Amino acid sequence: MCARRQESSGGPAGARLVEHQPCRRFSTAATCETDSGDHILMRTLLVIAWMLLSLPAFAHKPSDSYLSLSVAHDQVEGQWDIALRYLADAIGLDRDGDGQLIWGEVRDAHGEISAYALSRLTLSTDTRTCRTEVIEQLIDHHTDGAYSVLRFRAHCAESIERLAVDYRLLFDIDAQHKGLLRLTQGGQTSTAILSQESHAREFSVAARSRWAESMQFIHEGIRHIWLGFDHILFLLALLLPAALIRAEGRWQAAGEFSSVCWNVFSIVTAFTVAHSLTLSLAALDIVRLPSRLVESTIAASVVLAGLGNLYPTMMSCRWLVAFGFGLIHGFGFAAVLTELGLPHGSLLLSLVSFNLGVEIGQFAIVAAFLPLTFLIRRSWSYPRLVLTGGSLAVVAIALVWFTERAFDVQLFPI
């Protein structure tokens, strides 16, 4: 085509040869750009495939337990709430195999429950390990089901100035499990969130570092958003079409990066404002919703976000959708903080730190995702494979979540 235009100009052959050079350079650059775009697109498709293959692992909400310790002189009084459904998986509480736990089965397994739990918790001072014994076992109900309550006492044989806690419960069956720890002494309260990566903590009983506590909750906020696959998928579902515009009944590549950034900014800001509002209300115990309702609605919001990409007329104002469903996601973020049952002074610090961690984690996700989508937005395959295929993956995963959470069934046993 370049040669035909040059021949029509009537110029000499030598001039035509010189004019060929810019055309060749442009063609080479275009080929390189296409190859680069194909590589990026292939990586994106591999991520979507990985999401689909990992669907059973994504479908389960990580388990929690709640550990309260009260230090006085040379003793530690403790209460440990552990969900019966996770103990059933760990030590086989369902003796008759009928899929239902009854009081008799739990009562008969008191010794096994005590031995299993205490073998996975070590309390120690600077010089020795404390001797721990269970005093009483009860049953209590949290928002997500029945819990075994172990009341215990640890004898440390010396005045406790520093207390080390080594926590290893359920990590062998749930790598995402976390223990929510509250330690009180002389009217002061310290908190920690224990995980497989951070299972040991040391506390100075005489003094509490608010800075260390704040950093712990910032870290947990980041970890929560990065491991909270439902929150991530909801956000990504809203961002998948961010580098596209809807025109003439089809998706087309957006123009300038600044306009794409503004679109993303409006979505993320709306989501942030909404979940920060309900996170604060729930953490301060002003508004409470049942855990099952919250988790099921979060899953439903992910389904609708994915369907909105497949049927764009469902969601013409995406920032408003982000705000509306962000209100529900805030209650999900607050679950960790509300279950700790902290005094309001500590809760305010934890609330601000945790929310800051969530925003840091959320910003990191957007910063990694947005340039990638902008680079491949003009690809023929992006709206057809990445947007459509990614949205279908989101809908499929979220439907599993919704079914398991709303109807309390396990579709993918692990």
Phi, psi and omega per residue, in radians:
M1 nan -0.698 3.082
C2 -1.067 -0.760 -3.109
A3 -1.103 -0.716 -3.121
R4 -1.100 -0.718 3.123
R5 -1.147 -0.639 -3.136
Q6 -1.221 -0.665 3.118
E7 -1.135 -0.594 3.139
S8 -1.240 -0.280 3.141
S9 -1.326 -0.286 3.101
G10 1.380 0.179 -3.106
G11 -1.370 2.957 3.130
P12 -1.226 2.837 -3.098
A13 -1.064 -0.700 3.135
G14 -1.046 -0.690 3.111
A15 -1.136 -0.657 3.138
R16 -1.119 -0.635 -3.132
L17 -1.161 -0.714 3.109
V18 -1.120 -0.693 -3.097
E19 -1.220 -0.357 3.081
H20 -1.164 -0.516 -2.980
Q21 -1.077 -0.855 3.115
P22 -1.046 -0.608 -3.135
C23 -1.112 -0.716 3.134
R24 -1.172 -0.720 3.136
R25 -1.079 -0.723 3.132
F26 -1.108 -0.716 -3.127
S27 -1.125 -0.715 3.130
T28 -1.108 -0.771 3.129
A29 -1.089 -0.725 -3.133
A30 -1.105 -0.685 3.122
T31 -1.112 -0.754 3.119
C32 -1.077 -0.741 -3.114
E33 -1.120 -0.690 3.129
T34 -1.144 -0.750 3.120
D35 -1.067 -0.759 3.120
S36 -1.085 -0.766 3.121
G37 -1.087 -0.645 3.122
D38 -1.144 -0.700 3.111
H39 -1.103 -0.782 3.137
I40 -1.114 -0.738 3.140
L41 -1.089 -0.720 3.131
M42 -1.084 -0.720 3.110
R43 -1.105 -0.715 3.123
T44 -1.080 -0.752 3.124
L45 -1.134 -0.617 3.097
L46 -1.138 -0.660 3.086
V47 -1.091 -0.757 3.126
I48 -1.086 -0.759 3.115
A49 -1.075 -0.723 3.101
W50 -1.058 -0.709 3.098
M51 -1.035 -0.763 -3.123
L52 -1.157 -0.761 -3.131
L53 -1.182 -0.468 -3.124
S54 -1.608 0.151 -3.048
L55 -0.930 -0.791 -3.140
P56 -1.035 -0.675 -3.128
A57 -1.219 -0.646 -3.129
F58 -1.181 -0.412 -2.916
A59 -1.303 -0.171 -3.017
H60 -1.859 2.393 3.092
K61 -1.398 2.281 3.136
P62 -1.023 2.599 -3.116
S63 -1.511 2.721 3.095
D64 -2.294 2.695 2.866
S65 -2.336 2.816 -3.007
Y66 -2.177 2.001 -3.034
L67 -2.041 2.078 3.124
S68 -1.989 2.250 3.135
L69 -2.171 2.360 3.088
S70 -2.165 2.074 -3.048
V71 -1.704 2.285 3.068
A72 -2.540 1.963 3.121
H73 1.008 -1.922 -3.078
D74 -1.883 0.238 -3.097
Q75 -2.227 2.738 3.049
V76 -2.228 2.084 3.022
E77 -1.607 2.319 -3.053
G78 -2.329 2.664 2.965
Q79 -2.349 2.320 -3.042
W80 -2.274 1.989 3.125
D81 -1.740 2.076 -3.105
I82 -2.211 2.267 -3.104
A83 -1.092 2.307 -3.124
L84 -1.105 -0.580 -3.096
R85 -1.147 -0.528 3.107
Y86 -1.415 -0.601 3.033
L87 -1.128 -0.615 3.109
A88 -1.077 -0.700 3.099
D89 -1.204 -0.610 -3.031
A90 -1.352 -0.724 -3.034
I91 -2.216 0.096 3.033
G92 1.237 1.090 -3.133
L93 -1.271 -0.480 -3.080
D94 -1.357 1.513 -2.995
R95 -1.135 -0.681 -3.081
D96 -1.574 -0.037 3.062
G97 1.168 0.430 -3.123
D98 -1.590 0.067 3.123
G99 1.407 0.092 -3.132
Q100 -2.212 2.341 3.061
L101 -1.654 2.286 3.068
I102 -2.055 2.878 -3.054
W103 -1.037 -0.675 -3.122
G104 -1.066 -0.699 3.130
E105 -1.149 -0.705 3.122
V106 -1.197 -0.745 -3.137
R107 -1.089 -0.738 -3.124
D108 -1.183 -0.353 -3.103
A109 -1.758 0.225 -3.115
H110 -0.960 -0.761 -3.135
G111 -1.102 -0.735 3.128
E112 -1.167 -0.683 3.130
I113 -1.097 -0.807 -3.139
S114 -1.070 -0.822 -3.102
A115 -1.123 -0.735 -3.129
Y116 -1.109 -0.830 -3.078
A117 -1.170 -0.864 -3.057
L118 -1.193 -0.435 3.086
S119 -1.251 -0.197 -3.115
R120 -1.999 0.297 3.066
L121 -2.432 2.174 3.107
T122 -2.175 2.194 3.054
L123 -1.947 2.345 -3.105
S124 -2.611 2.699 3.034
T125 -1.731 -2.924 -3.133
D126 -1.118 -0.483 -2.978
T127 -2.057 -0.311 -3.058
R128 -2.697 2.836 3.085
T129 -1.566 2.361 -3.117
C130 -1.347 2.498 3.099
R131 -1.547 2.151 -2.996
T132 -1.993 2.399 3.099
E133 -2.423 2.503 3.102
V134 -1.439 2.298 -3.135
I135 -1.681 -0.671 -3.020
E136 -2.717 2.572 3.024
Q137 -2.180 2.325 -3.108
L138 -2.305 3.074 3.012
I139 -2.104 2.313 3.088
D140 -2.321 2.808 -3.138
H141 -2.035 2.149 2.987
H142 -1.719 3.138 -3.101
T143 -1.143 -0.350 -3.104
D144 -1.944 0.335 3.022
G145 2.285 -2.968 -3.076
A146 -1.463 2.482 -3.118
Y147 -2.213 2.488 2.925
S148 -1.434 2.280 -3.099
V149 -1.942 2.002 3.103
L150 -1.789 2.079 2.998
R151 -1.779 2.219 -3.020
F152 -2.456 2.936 3.108
R153 -2.346 2.378 3.102
A154 -1.987 2.220 3.119
H155 -1.785 2.142 -3.048
C156 -1.882 -0.131 3.013
A157 1.131 0.195 3.031
E158 -2.819 2.750 3.126
S159 -1.061 2.296 -3.024
I160 -1.550 2.011 3.039
E161 -1.834 -0.609 3.052
R162 -2.309 2.352 -3.122
L163 -2.137 2.167 3.085
A164 -1.766 2.353 -3.140
V165 -2.090 2.133 3.072
D166 -2.037 2.009 -2.958
Y167 -2.048 2.185 -3.079
R168 -2.376 0.422 -3.059
L169 -1.231 2.328 2.928
L170 1.124 0.027 -3.113
F171 -1.119 -0.437 -3.125
D172 -1.271 -0.344 3.122
I173 -2.028 -0.237 3.116
D174 -2.561 1.729 -3.084
A175 -1.152 -0.322 -3.132
Q176 -1.648 0.023 -3.132
H177 -1.028 2.562 3.041
K178 -2.438 2.575 3.082
G179 -1.848 2.219 -3.137
L180 -1.705 1.930 -2.979
L181 -1.852 2.336 2.995
R182 -2.195 2.177 -3.136
L183 -2.097 2.215 -3.131
T184 -2.121 2.549 3.091
Q185 -2.810 2.128 3.099
G186 0.999 0.651 3.114
G187 1.488 -0.141 3.094
Q188 -1.681 2.574 -3.127
T189 -2.221 2.295 3.010
S190 -2.060 2.664 -3.118
T191 -2.316 2.736 3.064
A192 -2.747 2.681 3.059
I193 -2.089 2.002 -3.011
L194 -1.721 2.336 -3.118
S195 -2.360 3.090 3.131
Q196 -1.093 -0.603 3.126
E197 -1.366 -0.424 -3.104
S198 -2.381 1.268 -2.999
H199 -1.668 -0.162 -3.104
A200 -2.106 2.298 3.088
R201 -2.363 2.611 3.098
E202 -2.136 2.327 -3.087
F203 -2.072 2.384 2.971
S204 -1.555 1.954 -3.048
V205 -1.198 -0.540 -3.090
A206 -1.254 -0.550 -3.078
A207 -2.500 2.615 -3.140
R208 -2.062 2.339 3.110
S209 -1.640 1.915 3.084
R210 -1.152 -0.578 3.127
W211 -1.102 -0.792 3.138
A212 -1.114 -0.696 3.121
E213 -1.132 -0.730 3.125
S214 -1.095 -0.785 3.139
M215 -1.112 -0.591 3.110
Q216 -1.095 -0.744 -3.109
F217 -1.342 -0.503 2.997
I218 -1.089 -0.800 3.103
H219 -1.052 -0.741 -3.127
E220 -1.179 -0.621 3.074
G221 -1.083 -0.757 3.085
I222 -1.096 -0.812 -3.127
R223 -1.096 -0.674 -3.093
H224 -1.131 -0.748 -3.124
I225 -1.261 -0.609 -3.125
W226 -1.286 -0.558 3.106
L227 -1.711 -0.096 3.087
G228 -1.489 1.432 -3.004
F229 -1.066 -0.509 3.124
D230 -1.172 -0.720 3.108
H231 -1.159 -0.728 -3.132
I232 -1.111 -0.805 -3.103
L233 -1.152 -0.629 3.083
F234 -1.086 -0.804 -3.133
L235 -1.126 -0.792 -3.122
L236 -1.169 -0.616 3.095
A237 -1.071 -0.660 3.103
L238 -1.271 -0.503 -3.076
L239 -1.563 -0.293 -3.102
L240 -0.927 -0.763 3.126
P241 -1.590 0.240 -3.045
A242 -1.105 -0.557 -3.123
A243 -1.594 0.215 3.127
L244 -2.156 2.808 3.007
I245 -2.233 2.639 -3.140
R246 -1.673 2.030 -3.123
A247 -2.531 2.403 3.107
E248 0.962 0.649 3.070
G249 1.327 0.233 3.124
R250 -2.585 2.874 3.120
W251 -1.413 2.360 3.090
Q252 -2.319 2.691 -3.117
A253 -1.125 2.382 3.071
A254 -1.252 2.833 -3.071
G255 -1.468 -1.565 -3.019
E256 -1.493 2.609 3.121
F257 -1.121 -0.553 -3.131
S258 -1.113 -0.670 3.130
S259 -1.204 -0.634 3.086
V260 -1.144 -0.755 3.119
C261 -1.063 -0.710 3.133
W262 -1.120 -0.698 3.107
N263 -1.082 -0.803 3.124
V264 -1.144 -0.709 3.134
F265 -1.026 -0.741 -3.129
S266 -1.144 -0.683 -3.140
I267 -1.183 -0.864 -3.085
V268 -1.167 -0.697 3.120
T269 -1.102 -0.766 3.124
A270 -1.075 -0.752 3.123
F271 -1.114 -0.733 -3.119
T272 -1.137 -0.833 -3.139
V273 -1.049 -0.765 -3.086
A274 -1.156 -0.874 -3.081
H275 -1.261 -0.481 3.061
S276 -1.145 -0.650 3.135
L277 -1.117 -0.934 -3.087
T278 -1.301 -0.496 3.021
L279 -1.041 -0.765 3.135
S280 -1.162 -0.783 -3.126
L281 -1.092 -0.721 -3.119
A282 -1.297 -0.728 -3.108
A283 -1.165 -0.531 3.096
L284 -1.526 0.108 3.078
D285 1.099 0.531 3.082
I286 -1.502 -0.706 3.102
V287 -2.266 2.284 3.103
R288 -2.254 2.413 3.054
L289 -2.198 2.608 3.118
P290 -1.033 2.414 -3.105
S291 -1.007 -0.724 -3.105
R292 -1.115 -0.696 3.109
L293 -1.134 -0.784 -3.118
V294 -1.085 -0.886 -3.082
E295 -1.123 -0.670 3.118
S296 -1.172 -0.719 -3.135
T297 -1.188 -0.636 3.067
I298 -1.056 -0.792 3.104
A299 -1.069 -0.724 3.116
A300 -1.103 -0.622 3.139
S301 -1.149 -0.609 3.107
V302 -1.193 -0.710 3.078
V303 -1.024 -0.835 -3.098
L304 -1.167 -0.619 3.108
A305 -1.119 -0.721 3.098
G306 -1.162 -0.736 3.111
L307 -1.124 -0.549 3.118
G308 -1.091 -0.500 3.069
N309 -1.327 -0.569 3.131
L310 -1.376 -0.533 3.108
Y311 -2.235 1.424 -2.967
P312 -1.023 -0.427 -3.136
T313 -1.156 -0.279 3.119
M314 -1.209 -0.526 -3.024
M315 -2.364 1.433 -3.137
S316 -1.430 -0.428 -3.122
C317 -2.086 1.569 -2.955
R318 -1.251 -0.542 3.121
W319 -1.164 -0.583 3.117
L320 -1.219 -0.651 3.059
V321 -1.106 -0.752 3.122
A322 -1.063 -0.686 3.131
F323 -1.190 -0.810 -3.087
G324 -1.070 -0.870 -3.135
F325 -1.351 -0.397 3.056
G326 -1.064 -0.526 3.084
L327 -1.055 -0.714 3.118
I328 -1.242 -0.723 -3.130
H329 -1.079 -0.533 3.103
G330 -1.054 -0.652 3.083
F331 -1.152 -0.579 3.062
G332 -1.168 -0.730 3.086
F333 -1.073 -0.596 -3.027
A334 -1.346 -0.246 -3.031
A335 -0.984 -0.728 -3.122
V336 -1.097 -0.782 -3.054
L337 -1.260 -0.711 -3.094
T338 -1.177 -0.613 -3.130
E339 -1.220 -0.358 3.106
L340 -1.205 -0.456 3.110
G341 1.062 0.744 -3.091
L342 -1.338 2.702 2.927
P343 -1.051 2.692 -3.008
H344 -1.084 -0.526 3.111
G345 -1.091 -0.820 3.099
S346 -1.260 -0.572 -3.097
L347 -1.155 -0.665 3.122
L348 -1.099 -0.771 3.102
L349 -1.097 -0.788 3.141
S350 -1.122 -0.678 -3.131
L351 -1.075 -0.876 -3.123
V352 -1.119 -0.757 -3.108
S353 -1.160 -0.778 -3.135
F354 -1.097 -0.776 -3.138
N355 -1.121 -0.672 3.076
L356 -1.083 -0.720 3.095
G357 -1.092 -0.700 3.091
V358 -1.055 -0.757 -3.119
E359 -1.174 -0.660 3.098
I360 -1.099 -0.809 3.121
G361 -1.108 -0.684 3.127
Q362 -1.155 -0.724 3.113
F363 -1.088 -0.696 3.138
A364 -1.090 -0.691 3.125
I365 -1.126 -0.814 -3.127
V366 -1.137 -0.730 -3.119
A367 -1.108 -0.553 3.105
A368 -1.417 -0.577 -3.013
F369 -1.451 -0.720 -2.979
L370 -1.123 -0.867 3.134
P371 -1.046 -0.607 3.133
L372 -1.102 -0.842 -3.130
T373 -1.150 -0.607 -3.141
F374 -1.172 -0.642 -3.126
L375 -1.149 -0.615 -3.043
I376 -1.853 0.208 -3.039
R377 -1.127 -0.504 -3.100
R378 -1.491 -0.105 3.122
S379 -1.102 2.477 3.098
W380 -1.052 -0.569 -3.035
S381 -1.459 -0.299 -3.043
Y382 -1.050 -0.959 3.138
P383 -1.188 -0.465 -3.049
R384 -1.525 -0.699 -3.080
L385 -1.784 -0.909 -3.082
V386 -1.217 -0.934 -3.107
L387 -1.163 -0.901 -3.106
T388 -1.216 -0.848 3.138
G389 -1.115 -0.739 3.107
G390 -1.106 -0.704 3.141
S391 -1.171 -0.679 3.085
L392 -1.111 -0.689 3.086
A393 -1.099 -0.752 3.120
V394 -1.059 -0.813 -3.124
V395 -1.093 -0.760 -3.120
A396 -1.092 -0.819 -3.141
I397 -1.101 -0.788 -3.089
A398 -1.186 -0.540 3.078
L399 -1.139 -0.635 3.061
V400 -1.131 -0.820 3.082
W401 -0.944 -0.884 -3.061
F402 -1.062 -0.779 -3.123
T403 -1.092 -0.783 -3.113
E404 -1.166 -0.712 -3.053
R405 -1.372 -0.720 -3.071
A406 -1.286 -0.637 -3.042
F407 -1.903 0.085 3.062
D408 0.936 0.873 3.080
V409 -2.162 2.830 -3.134
Q410 -2.086 1.838 -3.091
L411 -1.382 -0.517 -3.121
F412 -2.194 1.517 3.138
P413 -1.039 2.408 3.096
I414 -2.278 nan nan
